[in-house]
């Protein structure tokens, strides 16, 4: 699962380095299938598309997606899981929560998320010799899939739970190379250990910090003196994954474009911005089986850049606004 070129490591080198033209052709085929699947299988999207007078068959280019209606958190909550789901719950391999939102997944969805998350872990240097602690409540599927991803890489996964005394035992007795958790949980761990005059994170080299909103290199003040590399991962509840955006070895954010088609919408309007302009990130899933998302408004400010990255990844780079 790990392939390298100099100091750069790829989880899926063929896809991560796919030439732009081929990548966009691939996206279009996936988009057409995703729209047709949502229209046929999801009551929510079937009614939404009918009301807007749009059809999947009318999409001949990626730009044609602009004729489709937006969705947002309020609309998804109002519809509920059972109107959005595309298959009977009995066919799913997982039912759980992403934050407070209900979610479910097929085996294909879980496999896709392992592929996405492995890109972030491997880019940060996690390999089969690593020991990775997963901190927090594993009833949240965004965290749970890190267990499977770590094991798929061949590294050792250490579920750490939410018991602070367990955190301390594991940190003091295991040589953890990396730590995964939501930002609030990681701050809680470090604060508790520093208050007890313990080494904050002995042996930990990488922290994968999961956030509900995307941030630009924002490290809590109590951790700024620690010799730890932070990898900030954006995980809004509606997506059910922390693998949409991930930083490469050059600390630049890449979008997993084989799984998500992204648009940037001008603030205060429904119009797509030109590349390089700041606006709201709008996301459409391309390979979701259980719960597709079509033109989901994230309320997150971003900018795209088409400038190539020296890491060799061809997937678009996303620039986030500086944290306040």
N, C-alpha and C positions, 0 to 999 in steps of 0.2 A: 504493500500500500504506500510505500515511501520511496520516492525517486528524486534524485538530486542533480543539481547543476551548480557547481561551485558551492557558495554558501546558501543557495536557495533550494528548498525541499518542496516537492509537490506530492499531494495525496492522489490526485487524478491528473497526471501531466497532460494527457491527450486533450482533455476538456479544458483545463485551466490555461492552456496555451493555444487553443483553437483559433485560427485566423479570424479576424473580425467578420469578414464577409460570410464565411461558413457558419460562424456563430449566429449571425443575424438570420441566415436562412433556416438554421436549426430552431431558433426562437420562434419564427413565424409558423413553422410546422407544429411546434408544441402549442403555441397560442391558439391556433385553429382547433386543435384537438381538445384543449382545455375549455374553450368557449362552448364547443359542441357538447362536451361532457356535462358542463354545468347546466346548460339549457335543457338537456334531456333528463338529468338525474336529480337536480336540486330544485325543489319546489320554489324556494326563495328566488333563485336566479331565473328560472323559467318565467315566473310572473313579472319579475323586474325587466327582463328583456322584452317580453310581450308588451308591457306598458310603454316602453321606450321605442318600440317599433324597430328593434335591431335583431339581426340573426347572425349566427356564427358563420354561415355560408357566405355572408357578404364581406368577410374580412379577407382581403387579398394582399394586404401589406401590414406591417406593424403599425403604421400611422392610422390605419382604419379603426384601431381600437378606440380612438378618440371619440367615436360616435356612440360608444357604450356608456351607460350611466355609472356614476360613482357609487361606492358604498362606504360606510363609516361604522365606528363602534356602536353608535346608537341604533342604526338599522340592523346590525347583526344581533344585538341584544334583544331587540324587539321581535325579530324573527324567531330566535331560539335555535337550538341545535338541531332539532328534528325536522324543521323546515329547510335547513341548510344542507344537511347531510345527503350524500349521493347514493349511499348503499345502506342496507339494513344493518342495525347495530350488531346483530349476530354474526356478521361477516368481518367485524373489526377485530384487531388483535389488541387494541388498547382503548380504554375510556379513562379520561382523567381531567386534570385542570391545568390551565396555563394561567397562573395567578388565580383570579377568581372566575375565569371564563371556562366553561365546559369545552372539552375538545375530545376528538377521537381520531384514530389512525388505522390505516390498513398496514399490512406487512410492507407494502411498497413505500408508504409514507415514512415508516421507521427507517427503512433501508436508505431512502433519500436523505434523511436527516443525518444519519451516520456519515454519509459521504460529505455532506456540507460541513459538519462539525470537524471532521478529520482534517479538512483543509486548514482550519484555524489552528488546531493543535499541532499539526506537523509543521506549518509555517513558523510556529514559535519554538520549534525544536523538540517537541515531544516525540519519543521513539520507543521501540520495544524494551529498552532498558529503563524507561522512566517509571516513576511511581506517582500517580495522580490522585490527590484527595478531592472528593466531590462533597462540598460543604452545603448542608441545608436539607430541606424537606423534599424527598424524592417523589412525593405525590404530585409535584409540579413537573410536567413532562419535559419542559425546557431544560431542566436539570437532569432528569432521569436519563435522557439520551446520551449524556456525556459518559455514563457508565458503559453503555454498549459501544460507544465510539472508542473509548480508551482501550477496551478489550479487543476491539477489531484491529486496532493498531498493533496490538501485542504487548502494550504496556500494562502495568498493574493498576487496577482501579481500587480505590479505598473509599467506600461510602462512609461519610463522617457524621451524617445525621444532624440533629439540632441540639444535642446534649453538650453543653460547654465542657463538662468534665471528660467526656469522650474525646472532644477536640484536643484537649491538652494531652491525654494519654497517647493518642495517635501521633501528634506532632512531636512529642518527646521520645517516642520509641521507634518511629519509622522515619526513614530518610525520604521525605516527600520532595520530589523535584518540582511539582506544579500543584496549584490549588485552583479549583473551579467553584464559583459561588456567586450569588447575587450580591450587589454592592453593599447593601445594608448588613448582610450576614458577615461579609469579610471585615467590614469596619468593626462590627461587634467583636469578632474574634481577636483582631489586633488590639483593640482597646482593652479588652479583658486581660490579655496576656501582658501588655505593657503596664497596666495598673497593678499587676501581681509581680512585677519586676522579673518577668520571664522573657527569654528571647522571643521576639514577636513571631517570626516564622523561620526557625532554623532549617537550613538546607534548601528552602523553597527558592527557585530561580524565576518561575513564571506564575503570575496570577491572571486567571481568566475571569474578569469581572463583568457580570451580566447586569445590564441596565434595561429599564423599561423605556427609556428615551436614549437616543444616540448622543454621545458626547465626544468632544475632541480632546483626547489626552488629558482627561481630568482625573487626577489622583488625589484622594483625600489627604489633607495636610499632615495627619499623623503618620502617613506612610511615605512622605516625600524623601525622607532620609534613608529609607530601606533600599538595599541593593537588590531590587526585584524588578523584573520587567513586567509591565502591565499590558494585558491584551483586553481592550474594552469591546464587549459584544452587545449588540443592539437586539433586544428580544421583546417587542411589543406582544401583548397577550393574544391578539388576533392571529398572529403568524404561528404561534405555538412552537417557535424555534429560535435559537440564538445563532443560527448559521446563515442568515441572509447576507450580512456584511462581516468581513473579517480583515484584520490587518496582515499584510505580507511582511517579509523580512525587512523591508524598507520603511515599515510603520505607516504604510499607505492603505487606506480602506478600499477593498475590492467588493463588488457586488457579484454574487453567485448567479450569473446571468443565464445559466442553463436551467435554473429553477425559478427565477423571478424576472419579470419584465417590469422595469421601473420608468416612471415619468416624473417630471418636475413641473408642478402647476404654479403659475404666478399667484402670489398672495392676494387674497380677496377676489379671485376670479376662478374660472374653470378652464383657462387657456394654458396650453403647454408652453413652457419656457424654452428658449433656445439654450443649447449647451453653454455652460459658463455662468448662467444666471441663477441666483438664489431663489428657491421657491419651496413648495411643500412636496414631500416625497409621496408618490402614489404608486402602489404596488399591485401587480397581478401575478398570481402563481402560474407556473407553466407545467408542473407535473404533479400537482396535488390530486390525490384520489378521493379521500373522504370529504374534505372541506376546502374546495377551491375558493379563492378570493379574487374577485374581478374589480380592478380599479379601486382598491382600498385606500382611503385617505388616512395617512398616518399622523398628520399634524406635525410631522418632523421636518425641520428646515434643512435642506441640503443643496449642494451644487454638484453637477457632474463635470468631469473633465475627460476629454478624449486623449490627453497627453499620455504617451506610452509609459509604462513603469519599467524600471531597470531590473525588476525581479523576473520579467519575462511573461507575466500573466497578461492575457489579452482582455480579460473581463474589465468592464469600466471601473474607473476609480470614482469614489464618492468623497466629496469634501464636506466636512461638517463644520458648523459655525463654532467659533471658540466658546468654551464654557465661561460663564460669568463668574 
